[in-house]
């Protein structure tokens, strides 16, 4: 077997995965047909295209919770993405699922996120008549905006996982969680939550908003004290609760990725605690207001001065508001702050308080 047969060998290895795992050779295909890579499976190729994209690089300067923080160790959208990928791969490996598909979805899930985290998303959703959701924007990035309008031409399975990774503001595993075709996408959806409820808590402690001992005892007693202990508890529980996904035990119907009721209650409790004690604090509300001013200023400015929109975002076949939204959504926090200060001298305080 020579070098040109590497992909075939990798595809054959996938046959040893769980019968419920996605197989790259059985992919539903790409938006545009193209020759297969001799060295990589379709999902491996998708992963590489995402990593080499411009949108992926910009994640390092996009906020997770704290806006343009001065400290070196706060979570960014890029470090969040890497944590999600690591957690998701660990779960997929344990359940004998397709790690390559899991990794590609995890690495691409937040490519369309706005500057200033979910605050930026909320403002664009309010301003743009068509509404805005970062998961839909992530799909738009990989389908259309990357590579000078050519898109990355990813597989259907990765695109579906990216589009549907986002959850409503309800309970984890709530009834309004839409169905997903692959277990790998389900893994990524839970890995996203495991990552953010833990690193957002760590950032809040780092910022002095919380102390470790302020966590409710009911949560500490189940998930454990300390960052790594809580992640281990959640990951171990997901694997144990989803063991039917391995295909090693009988399953009544197609298995799903789950948590045990006890750990699920604790995870939902931690999530509610974060909304109450971190995301809604006076300091965070002030940060959010600053971000809202910036996004509103940029949106209205470029609608009134479309000639100043970069050529990369000019798409004559689409309305100007859509082009402006694409431009703003792709900005990093610091770039948005600097640009707002440059465009409106009255808004220089936005930059000075960063």
C-alpha positions as CSV (number, residue, x, y, z in Angstrom):
1,X,0.0,0.0,0.0
2,X,1.5,3.3,-1.1
3,X,1.1,6.9,0.0
4,X,-1.9,7.4,-2.3
5,X,-3.8,4.7,-0.3
6,X,-3.5,6.4,3.1
7,X,-7.0,7.8,3.1
8,X,-8.4,4.4,2.2
9,X,-6.6,2.9,5.1
10,X,-7.9,5.5,7.5
11,X,-11.4,5.0,6.2
12,X,-11.0,1.2,6.8
13,X,-9.9,1.9,10.4
14,X,-13.1,3.8,10.9
15,X,-15.0,0.6,10.5
16,X,-13.8,-0.5,13.9
17,X,-15.6,2.5,15.5
18,X,-19.0,2.2,17.1
19,X,-21.8,1.2,14.7
20,X,-23.4,4.5,15.7
21,X,-20.3,6.5,14.7
22,X,-20.3,8.7,11.6
23,X,-18.0,7.2,8.9
24,X,-16.3,9.7,6.6
25,X,-16.7,7.5,3.5
26,X,-20.4,7.6,4.1
27,X,-20.6,11.4,4.3
28,X,-23.5,13.1,2.6
29,X,-20.9,15.1,0.7
30,X,-20.0,18.8,0.2
31,X,-21.9,21.7,-1.3
32,X,-19.6,21.4,-4.3
33,X,-18.1,18.1,-5.5
34,X,-14.3,17.9,-5.4
35,X,-11.7,15.1,-5.6
36,X,-10.9,13.3,-2.4
37,X,-7.6,14.0,-0.6
38,X,-5.2,11.0,-0.9
39,X,-3.9,11.5,2.7
40,X,-6.9,12.7,4.7
41,X,-10.4,11.6,5.3
42,X,-13.2,14.1,4.5
43,X,-13.6,15.1,8.2
44,X,-9.8,15.5,8.7
45,X,-9.7,17.8,5.7
46,X,-12.6,19.9,7.1
47,X,-10.7,20.2,10.4
48,X,-7.6,21.5,8.6
49,X,-9.6,24.0,6.5
50,X,-11.1,25.4,9.6
51,X,-7.8,25.7,11.4
52,X,-6.2,27.6,8.5
53,X,-9.2,30.0,8.1
54,X,-9.0,33.7,8.9
55,X,-12.0,33.5,11.1
56,X,-10.3,30.9,13.2
57,X,-7.3,33.1,13.8
58,X,-9.4,36.1,14.8
59,X,-10.9,34.0,17.7
60,X,-7.8,34.7,19.8
61,X,-8.9,38.4,20.1
62,X,-12.6,37.8,20.7
63,X,-14.2,37.9,24.1
64,X,-15.7,34.9,25.9
65,X,-17.2,36.8,28.9
66,X,-15.0,39.8,29.9
67,X,-14.6,42.5,27.2
68,X,-11.1,43.0,26.0
69,X,-9.6,42.0,29.4
70,X,-6.1,43.3,30.4
71,X,-5.0,40.1,32.1
72,X,-3.2,37.4,30.2
73,X,-5.1,34.4,31.5
74,X,-8.7,35.2,30.8
75,X,-10.5,32.9,28.4
76,X,-10.8,34.0,24.8
77,X,-13.1,32.6,22.1
78,X,-10.1,30.7,20.8
79,X,-9.1,29.1,24.1
80,X,-12.7,28.3,24.6
81,X,-12.8,26.6,21.2
82,X,-9.7,24.6,22.0
83,X,-11.1,23.5,25.3
84,X,-14.4,22.4,23.7
85,X,-12.4,20.4,21.1
86,X,-10.3,18.7,23.8
87,X,-13.3,17.8,25.9
88,X,-15.3,16.6,22.9
89,X,-12.5,14.5,21.6
90,X,-12.0,12.8,25.0
91,X,-15.7,11.9,25.1
92,X,-15.8,10.7,21.5
93,X,-12.7,8.6,22.0
94,X,-14.1,7.0,25.1
95,X,-17.4,6.2,23.3
96,X,-15.6,4.9,20.2
97,X,-17.1,7.7,18.0
98,X,-15.4,9.6,15.2
99,X,-12.9,12.0,16.8
100,X,-12.1,13.7,13.5
101,X,-15.7,14.7,12.9
102,X,-16.0,15.8,16.6
103,X,-12.9,17.9,16.4
104,X,-13.9,19.6,13.1
105,X,-17.3,20.6,14.5
106,X,-15.8,21.8,17.8
107,X,-13.1,23.9,16.1
108,X,-15.7,25.5,13.7
109,X,-18.6,26.0,16.1
110,X,-17.9,29.7,17.0
111,X,-16.3,31.0,13.8
112,X,-19.3,33.4,13.4
113,X,-19.3,34.8,16.9
114,X,-19.4,38.5,17.3
115,X,-17.0,40.7,19.2
116,X,-18.0,41.2,22.9
117,X,-19.4,37.7,23.2
118,X,-23.2,37.2,23.5
119,X,-23.7,40.9,24.0
120,X,-22.5,41.7,20.5
121,X,-24.8,38.9,19.2
122,X,-27.8,40.4,21.1
123,X,-27.3,43.8,19.7
124,X,-26.9,42.7,16.1
125,X,-30.0,40.6,16.5
126,X,-31.9,43.7,17.7
127,X,-30.5,45.9,14.9
128,X,-30.6,43.7,11.8
129,X,-34.1,43.1,10.4
130,X,-33.2,39.5,9.5
131,X,-32.1,38.7,13.0
132,X,-28.7,37.4,14.0
133,X,-27.6,34.1,15.6
134,X,-23.9,33.3,15.9
135,X,-24.4,29.6,14.9
136,X,-26.1,30.7,11.7
137,X,-23.3,33.2,11.1
138,X,-20.7,30.4,11.7
139,X,-22.3,28.4,8.9
140,X,-22.3,31.5,6.7
141,X,-18.6,32.0,7.4
142,X,-17.7,28.5,6.3
143,X,-20.1,28.4,3.4
144,X,-19.7,31.9,1.9
145,X,-17.4,34.4,3.6
146,X,-14.1,32.6,3.9
147,X,-11.6,32.3,1.0
148,X,-12.8,35.6,-0.7
149,X,-16.3,34.4,-1.0
150,X,-15.7,30.8,-2.0
151,X,-16.2,29.3,1.4
152,X,-14.5,26.2,2.8
153,X,-16.8,23.7,1.2
154,X,-17.1,21.5,4.3
155,X,-19.0,18.2,4.5
156,X,-22.7,18.1,5.4
157,X,-22.0,16.5,8.8
158,X,-19.6,19.2,10.0
159,X,-21.9,22.0,8.7
160,X,-24.9,20.5,10.5
161,X,-22.9,20.2,13.7
162,X,-21.8,23.9,13.5
163,X,-25.3,25.1,12.7
164,X,-27.0,23.3,15.5
165,X,-24.4,23.4,18.3
166,X,-26.2,26.4,19.9
167,X,-28.6,25.9,22.7
168,X,-31.6,27.9,23.9
169,X,-31.4,29.6,27.3
170,X,-33.2,26.7,28.8
171,X,-32.0,23.8,30.9
172,X,-29.2,21.6,29.6
173,X,-30.7,18.8,27.6
174,X,-34.1,20.6,27.7
175,X,-37.0,19.7,25.5
176,X,-36.2,22.5,23.0
177,X,-32.8,21.1,22.1
178,X,-33.2,20.2,18.5
179,X,-32.3,16.8,17.1
180,X,-28.9,16.2,15.6
181,X,-28.1,13.6,13.0
182,X,-24.7,12.5,14.4
183,X,-23.7,11.5,18.0
184,X,-20.5,13.5,17.4
185,X,-22.5,16.7,17.0
186,X,-24.3,15.8,20.2
187,X,-21.0,15.4,22.0
188,X,-19.9,18.8,20.9
189,X,-23.0,20.5,22.1
190,X,-22.5,19.1,25.6
191,X,-18.7,19.7,25.5
192,X,-19.4,23.4,24.8
193,X,-21.4,23.7,28.0
194,X,-18.9,21.7,30.1
195,X,-16.2,24.1,28.9
196,X,-18.0,27.4,29.4
197,X,-19.6,26.8,32.8
198,X,-16.2,25.9,34.2
199,X,-14.0,28.5,32.6
200,X,-16.5,31.3,33.0
201,X,-16.5,30.4,36.7
202,X,-12.7,30.4,36.8
203,X,-12.6,33.8,35.1
204,X,-15.1,35.2,37.6
205,X,-12.9,34.0,40.4
206,X,-9.8,35.5,38.7
207,X,-11.6,38.8,38.3
208,X,-12.6,38.9,42.0
209,X,-16.3,38.7,41.2
210,X,-16.6,35.4,43.1
211,X,-14.7,33.2,45.5
212,X,-14.5,29.4,45.2
213,X,-16.2,29.0,48.6
214,X,-19.3,31.0,47.4
215,X,-20.4,28.1,45.2
216,X,-23.5,26.4,46.6
217,X,-22.6,23.3,48.6
218,X,-25.1,21.3,46.7
219,X,-23.1,21.9,43.5
220,X,-19.7,21.4,45.1
221,X,-20.9,18.1,46.7
222,X,-21.7,16.6,43.3
223,X,-19.3,18.3,40.8
224,X,-16.4,18.7,43.2
225,X,-14.2,21.6,44.4
226,X,-11.8,22.9,41.8
227,X,-11.8,23.5,38.1
228,X,-10.2,20.2,36.9
229,X,-12.3,18.1,39.4
230,X,-15.6,19.6,38.0
231,X,-14.6,18.9,34.4
232,X,-13.6,15.4,35.2
233,X,-16.9,14.7,37.0
234,X,-18.9,16.0,34.0
235,X,-16.9,14.2,31.4
236,X,-16.9,10.9,33.3
237,X,-20.6,11.2,33.8
238,X,-21.4,11.9,30.1
239,X,-19.3,8.9,29.1
240,X,-20.9,6.6,31.7
241,X,-24.5,7.9,30.9
242,X,-23.9,7.5,27.1
243,X,-22.2,4.2,27.1
244,X,-24.8,2.7,24.7
245,X,-23.2,4.9,22.0
246,X,-20.2,2.6,22.0
247,X,-22.3,-0.2,20.6
248,X,-20.9,-2.5,23.3
249,X,-24.2,-2.9,25.1
250,X,-27.7,-3.3,23.8
251,X,-29.7,-0.1,23.2
252,X,-33.4,0.5,22.9
253,X,-33.3,2.4,19.6
254,X,-30.6,4.8,18.6
255,X,-28.5,6.0,21.6
256,X,-28.1,9.6,22.6
257,X,-25.4,11.6,24.5
258,X,-26.7,12.2,28.0
259,X,-25.9,13.1,31.6
260,X,-27.2,11.3,34.7
261,X,-30.1,13.1,36.4
262,X,-28.0,13.9,39.5
263,X,-25.1,15.5,37.6
264,X,-27.4,17.2,35.1
265,X,-29.2,18.9,38.0
266,X,-25.9,20.1,39.4
267,X,-24.7,21.4,36.0
268,X,-28.0,23.3,35.5
269,X,-27.6,24.7,39.0
270,X,-24.0,25.9,38.2
271,X,-25.3,27.5,35.0
272,X,-28.1,29.3,36.9
273,X,-25.6,30.4,39.5
274,X,-23.4,31.9,36.8
275,X,-26.3,33.8,35.3
276,X,-27.3,35.2,38.7
277,X,-23.9,35.9,40.2
278,X,-21.6,36.6,37.2
279,X,-23.4,37.5,34.0
280,X,-25.9,39.9,35.7
281,X,-23.6,41.7,38.1
282,X,-23.3,45.5,38.0
283,X,-19.7,45.3,36.5
284,X,-20.9,43.0,33.7
285,X,-23.9,45.2,33.0
286,X,-21.6,48.2,32.6
287,X,-19.3,46.2,30.3
288,X,-22.3,45.1,28.3
289,X,-23.5,48.7,27.9
290,X,-20.1,49.8,26.6
291,X,-20.2,47.0,24.0
292,X,-23.7,47.8,23.0
293,X,-22.7,51.4,22.3
294,X,-19.8,50.3,20.1
295,X,-21.8,47.8,18.0
296,X,-24.7,50.3,17.5
297,X,-22.3,53.0,16.5
298,X,-20.5,50.8,13.9
299,X,-23.8,49.4,12.5
300,X,-25.3,52.8,11.9
301,X,-22.1,54.4,10.7
302,X,-21.5,51.8,7.9
303,X,-25.1,51.8,6.9
304,X,-24.8,55.6,6.4
305,X,-21.3,55.3,4.8
306,X,-21.4,52.1,2.7
307,X,-18.5,53.3,0.5
308,X,-16.2,52.7,3.6
309,X,-17.0,49.1,3.9
310,X,-14.0,46.9,3.0
311,X,-14.1,45.4,-0.4
312,X,-13.9,41.9,1.1
313,X,-17.4,42.3,2.5
314,X,-19.0,44.0,-0.5
315,X,-21.6,41.6,-1.9
316,X,-23.8,43.6,-4.4
317,X,-26.3,40.7,-4.6
318,X,-27.1,41.2,-0.9
319,X,-28.6,44.2,1.0
320,X,-26.2,46.6,2.7
321,X,-27.4,45.7,6.2
322,X,-26.3,42.1,5.6
323,X,-22.9,43.2,4.5
324,X,-22.5,45.5,7.5
325,X,-23.5,42.7,9.8
326,X,-20.9,40.3,8.2
327,X,-18.2,43.0,8.7
328,X,-19.0,43.7,12.4
329,X,-19.5,40.0,13.3
330,X,-16.0,39.3,12.0
331,X,-14.3,42.0,14.1
332,X,-12.2,41.4,17.2
333,X,-13.0,43.2,20.4
334,X,-10.0,45.6,20.3
335,X,-10.5,46.3,16.6
336,X,-14.2,47.2,17.2
337,X,-13.2,49.5,20.1
338,X,-10.5,51.2,18.1
339,X,-12.6,51.7,15.1
340,X,-15.5,53.1,17.1
341,X,-13.2,55.7,18.7
342,X,-11.7,56.6,15.3
343,X,-15.1,57.1,13.7
344,X,-16.6,59.1,16.5
345,X,-14.3,61.3,18.6
346,X,-17.1,61.6,21.1
347,X,-16.8,57.8,21.7
348,X,-13.1,57.8,22.6
349,X,-14.0,56.9,26.2
350,X,-15.0,53.5,24.9
351,X,-11.4,52.8,24.0
352,X,-9.9,54.5,27.0
353,X,-11.9,52.4,29.4
354,X,-10.9,49.1,27.7
